[in-house]
Amino acid sequence: MRLYCDTPVMSSREFILLREIIHERTGVFYELNQLDVVRDKLTPLILNQGMMSFIDYYYLLKFDSQYSDEWDHVFDAISVQETYFGRELDHINTLIQTIIPKFAKDQDLHTLKIWSAACASGEEPLTIVIALKESGWFDKIPIEIYASDFSPKAILKAQAGLYGKHSFRNWSDALIHKYFVEKDRKYQVIDTVHDCIHWRLANLNIKDNINQMSGMHIIFCRNVFIYFSEYAIRNTVRSFYECMEVPGYLFTGVSESIQKYTDDFDLQKIGGAFVYVKQ
């Protein structure tokens, strides 16, 4: 018999069961040494349900359709919201200086579509929009920007467009003053930037969610695959490939390599960045 303390105790069996159901639903995979991580992320959700057992919570997620919305709370709990404006700027510079000029020469281009596929609280797509505005591309060709995340909480924050100073640790004061308004010791992005983005909920582990974003020319999916299993990476990259136009450009994080998972894309150095290209 288990002796309960103030917080529930997670057994190895419970960890494996929850790890597998989370992986199945999201693609996120936890190693055996991450039991404490999963326990800490899920404990507030279990307590909120009035439970003291991880196995009971597993059964709720697995079998109880009455609590299907509970998965949104799981998505919020396991999502990683560490991001900031101007992250990995080599990618943005390559986009602005090299890739978009190639599309601008295409007489048959109707609208250039760019997707930030795991946007967290929105700093990445807003960085892209601001870079496009600074370079004048919105005045030269039609461009649509899409941003999605599987966490409802993250998308709500992105839609609010309000950021603390820490989000600007790699950002110039000039750009802050030009595109944000100080509000309650935080910074509100101006509407002419924020309204350029179509915000969406999308789970990259669900093929239909990716298919809804078909016709993309450029996808940013950075610092996501470090949390995915090899199986989930292969499936997601394949779905990206199928939803992209030709040519298509896929940006992953600088520490991420997908070469061993796919031969659909050619890895090329373009400008000062490495980019996966659909030819």
N, C-alpha and C positions, 0 to 999 in steps of 0.2 A: 504494500500500500504506500502511495506517495504522500509524504508530509508536505503540505503546501506552506509556502512562506508568503511574503508580501507580494512577490511577483512570481509568475509561473516559471517552472523549470522545464527546459527543452531537452528531451532525450535524443540520442543519435538517431533512433528510428523516426521520431517525429521530425527531426531536421531533414532527413532524406525524403520523407513523404512530402513535406512542404517545399523543399528544394525542387522536387520533380514537378509538382503542380505549378509552381511559379515559372519554372523553365518552359513548361508546356504552353503556358498562357502568354509569356512575355519574351522568351528567348534569353533572358538573364539567367546566368548559371553561377551557382555558389560552390566553391570548392569545400572539401570536407573540413578544412581548418577555419571555415567562416561561420561555424555554428553560432558563435556569439554575435556576429553581425546580423544574421537573420533573426535571432532571438530578440535583439534590441530593437530592430525595426518593427517587428510584429507585436511585441508585448503591449504597446499602447492600444493597438486595435483589439487584441484579445480582452484586455481589461474593459475597454469600451463596450464590448459585447456582454460583459458580466461573467466572463469565463476565467477559469484558472488552469486551463488545459490546452496545450497546443494541438493535441489530437482532436479535441472537440472543434477547434477552429479549422483544422484541416477538413473535417467532415462537413462543416458549414460551407466552406469554399467549394468543395468537390461535389456535394450532392444537394444542397439546399437552395433551390431556385428562388425561394423567397428572399434570399440575401444576395442575389446576383450583383446588386450595386456595391456590395462590400469589396468587390474587386477594384473599384475605383480608389478605395482607401489603400489597398495593397499597392496599386500603381504609385500613388503619392508617396507611400512609405519607402519603397525601394528605389524610386527615381533619384538620380544624382543631379543636384542643382548647382554644381560648382561650375560657373561660367562667368564671363565678363566681356565687356566691350573691347574690341580690338584683339581678341585671342587669335593666335596663329595668323598674323597679318600677311605673311607671305602668300597665303592662299587668296586673300582678298585682293592683294596687289596683282597677282596673276590673273584673277578674274577680270579686274578692271582694265588692266594694261594690255593683256594679250588675248584672252578668250573672247570677251565681248566684242572687241574690234573685228574678230573673224566672223562672228555672227552678223555684225553690222554690214558686212560686205555682201551678205546673202540676199539677193533681190526677192527670193521666194519666202523669206522669213515673215511670218504673220505676227507672232508675238513670242518674245523670248521668255521662257518660264524657268524660274529658279526656285528650288525647294530646300528649305532648312528642315531636314527630316527628323531631327531630335532637338528642338529649339530650346528646351528647358524654359527658363523664364523670359526668353525673348531677346537676349543680348546679341546673339549671332545674327538673326535676320535683320535686326535694327542696324547692326554694324554694316551689313551688306547694303541696305537702303541708303544709309548716310554716305557710304563710299560711292554709290551710284549717283547720288545727288551732287556730291563734291566734284565728280568727274563730268557731270552734265549728261550722262547717258539717258536719263529719263526724257530729255528734250530731243534726243536723236532717234531712238527706236522704241517701239512699244515693249514694255517689260512688266511681267506679273511676278510677284513674290509670294510664295506660300510658306507657311511655317506650322509645324505640327509637333506634338509630343503625346505620349500615352498617359501622362499624368494630368488629370483635370485641374489639380491645384496649380501646376506649372502654367498651364494655358490661361487660367484666370489671372495669374500674376502678369503674364505676358500681355494679356488684353488690357490690364490696368495701366501698364506702361510707366510704373513708378519705381525708381531705383535708388538704392543707397550709394554712398560714396565709394564703397568697396567695389562696386561693379565697374567703376571707372579707373581702376588702378593702372590700366595700360592705355589710357585715353587722354587726349590733350584737353586742357582747360578751354581752349578756343572752340573745340567741337562741342563740349558740354554747353557752353554759353550760347552757341549758335542753334543747337537742336533740342535743348532741354530747358525747362523752366523750374526754378527752385520752388519747392512746395513742402512745407513741414519738415525741413531739414533733409529732404530727399529731392530727386530730380524727375520731373514729369516730361516724357518725350512729347514733342509738339505733334499736333494732329497731322500735319502735312507729311510727316515721316511715318507715324504709326498707321495711318490709313492706307499706306501703300502695301500693307501685308494682309493676306488672307489667312486668318488663324484657324487651325483645325485640331481636332483630336484624332490621332492615328497611332495604332499599335503596329510597329514594324514587323512583328511576328505573325501578323494576320495578312495574308496575301491580298485579300479584298481591300483592305485599307490602303495598301500601296497602289493597287490597280486604280483606285479612285483618283490618284495623282498622276495618271498617265499623261504623256505628252511633254514631260519635263526635259529640258535641255541640260540643266545643271542641277546636281544634287549635292548638298553638304550633309554629310553624316559623320560627324567628327566626334571622337572620344565616346563612341557608343559600343563598337565591337569589342573593346577591351572587357566588357561585361557579358558578352554573349558567348554561348558555346560554339564550337566549330560547326555543328549542324545548323544552328540558327544563323550564323554568319553566311553560310553557303546559300541558305534559302532566301535570306534578305537580299543579298547581292544579286542573286538570280532574278528576284522580283524587281529590283531596281533596273537591271538590264532590260527586262521586258517592258518596263513602263517608260523608258527613255527614248528620245528621238536620236537620230544619227546626224551629225556626231553628238555624243553625249559625254558629259564630264562629271566624274564622281570624286568629291573631295572627302578623304577620311583624315583622322587625326594623324599628326606627324609620327606618333609612336605606334600606329596601326598599319599592318600590312595584310592585304587580302589575297596576295598572289598565290598562296598555296591552297586557297579555297575556290579559286575560279580562274578560268582562262578566257572568260567573256570580255574582260577589259585589258587593254594594253597600258602598262605603267609607263608614263612619259614624264620627263622633266620639262615643264613649260614655265618660262620665266624663272622665277626663283623657287618654284614649288613642284612637288611630285603630284601628278594627277592621274587618275584612272580614266581611260578614254574608251568609249564605245565607238568603234569605227564603222 
